[in-house]
Amino acid sequence: MFLKDFDTLITLHQRKLTDLEKMKSGLLQKMFPKNGEDKPEIRFPEFTDAWEQHKLGEIVTSIIAGGDIDKSKILKNGKYPVYANALTNDGLVGYYEDKYRVEAPAVTVTGRGEIGIAKARNCNFTPVVRLLAINSSHNNYFLANIINTHKTFVESTGVPQLTVPQLSNYKMKFPNNLKEENKIGEFFSQLDTLITLHQRKLKHLELQKKALLQQMFV
């Protein structure tokens, strides 16, 4: 009976997480303009102006590609994260204690395999090979999410790759008012935080169940 109740609790948290992820996916389609349109379907009420299309490389400070790292200085815990071109474990491979390459706030974008996946970063960090990093004056959560709505097409006969010039040529629409951009960014930041909390809770419950099963059936 106890394990059944535990399974029910895990299922409830999984459903809540799935609902939040579906809600975010739907809002990404409605809070950014669709192809051929210059206004989002859903907006904060004080904003009415049309958005304007720009090439990403023309409106950000810099886009760089990650490089090789000094593995002898990578720590399990430290001050400055080192991120790889990976989606698991947030891409984290370790930490440098005394150096970094990219100053936050910034955005990372996967450049190989499952390409074009953007992530807002709030801590100074170092990107590894195949991971692209963007610095700009734009809200990093807004920028990450608008990149994630962009349909990426890369011609490749092997593993798909996204380069700095290709990312720089992304054409996307931006609001003229930075206040609107910041409000959208803050909204998705809060939603991402809520999703992360549910992911951690679900993982914790699953680990608890695994530990209990090991204790009960030794």
N, C-alpha and C positions, 0 to 999 in steps of 0.2 A: 504493500500500500504506500509506503514511504517513497519508494522509487517511482511509483506511478505519479504521485504528487509532484515529485521533482521533475519528471518528464513534462508534466502539464505546465509547470513554471517556465521551463526552457522553451516550450512551444509558444507560450504567450509572448515571451521576449523576442523570439524569432519573428513572430507575426508583426509585432510592433516595429521591429527593425525593418522588415520588408515594406511595411506601410510607409515609413519615413523615407526609405530609398525611392519608392514609387512616387511619393509626393514631390521629392526633390527633382526627379526626372521630369515630371510633368511641369513643374515650375520653370525649369530650365528652358522648356519649349515656349513658355508663355511670357517670361520676363525679359527675353531678348528677341529682337525682331526676326521674323521668319524671312526666308529668301524672297527678294522682290519687294519687301516692305521696309519702311523706315521708322516704324514705331512698334513697341512691344504690345502684346495683347493685354497684359496686366502691368499696371504702373502705380506708383505712389501718387496720390491725387494731386499733389502740387506741381507735377511735371507734365507738360503737354508738347514740348518741342520735338521735332523730328530728330532722329539720330543720323549721324553722318558716317559714311564708309571711309576707312583708312587702311593702308597697309600697316601691319603690325610693326615692321621695322622702322616706319616713319614716325611713330608716336611713343616709342619706348626709348629708354636711355641706352641700353645695350642688350645684346643676346650673345651668349658665349656657349661654347661646347665644353663639356667636362674633359678632364685629362687624367693622366696616370696619378696614382697616389703613392705615398711612402708607407708601405704596409708595416714597416718596422715601428712606425709612430702611431698606428691605429690602436685606440684603446676601447675597452668595452663601455667605459663611462668617461665622460669628459665634458669639455665646454662647448666645442664646435662640432656639430654633426657632419658626417661624411655620407652623402647620398649616392646610391648607384642607380642605374637605369633599370629599376625593378618596381613592381607594384606590391610585392609581399613585404610585410614588416615596414611599410611606409618608405621602402627603399633604403632604410638605414643599414649601413655596414659597420659603423663604429664612430669614433670621435677623435678629433685632434684636440690637444690640450692648449696649444699656443698659436694656432694659425687657422685661417680660413681664406677662401677665395672670393665668395660672393656675400655682399652685405645685405641683410634683410631690412625691410620686407622685400621679398622677391617671389618669383614663380619658377618652378621647374617643369620641364616638359620631356616626356620620354621620347627618345630619338631612335630606338631600334626595337624590332619585334612588335609589340602592341604600342604603336606610336601615337603621339599627339595627346597623351594623357597628362593634364596639367594639375599641379598641386601648389597651393599657397604655402610659402615658408616664412616663418616669423622669427627665425634665429639665424645668425650668420653661419654659413656652411660652405662646404667644398663639394662640387659635383664631380662624379667619376665619369670616365669615358662613356659616350653615347647619351648622357643626360644633358639636356640643354637648360640654361638658366637665364632668366629675364630680370633685369632691373628697370624700374620705371617710376614715374610719379603717380601712376594710377593705383587705385585700391587693388591690392594683390588678390583678394578673394574675388572681386569682380573680374579681374583679368584672367584668373585661372578658370573661372566658370564660363566665360565667353569663349575661351580657347576650347574648352570641352564641348561646346555646342557646335564647333566648327567641323564640317565634314572633311576629313583628310583623305586625299587621294595621292598615293605615291607609286609611280611606276617602278617596279622592281622585279627582277627575275629570281631573286633570292629572298633573304630576310628583309622585310620592309625597313627602310631607314628614313629618318627625318633630319635634314641638315639645317644649319643656321640660315643659309639663304632661302631655303624653302619655307621655314617658319617665318622669316622676315616678310615673305610675300603673302602671308595669310591676309585676306581682305575681310574685315569685320566692321560692324557698325558700332559706334560709340556715342553716348549722349554728349551734348554740348555742355551740360551742366555737371560739374564734378560732384555736386551734392547728390544728384540722382545716382551717379556711379557709386558713391560711398554708401548710400542707403541700401542699394542692391548688394554690395559687397558685405556690409554688416549683417544683412538678412541671411545670406548664405553662410557666413561665418558661424552664426548662431545655430543654423540648421545642421551644419557639418559637426559642430560640437555636440549637439544632441545625438546625432547618428553615431559618433565615436563613443559616447557614453554607453549607448545601448550595445554596441559591438563589444565593448570591454565587459559589460555586465553579462552578456551572453557567453563570452569566452570563460569568464570566471565561473559561471554556473556549470558549464561543460567540464571544466577542470575539477570542480567539486564533485560532480557525479562520478567522474573517472576515479578519483581518489577514494570515494566511498565504496565503489564496486571492488576496488583492489583490497580494501580492508574487510569487506564482507565475504569475499570468496578466496581468502588466502588458504 
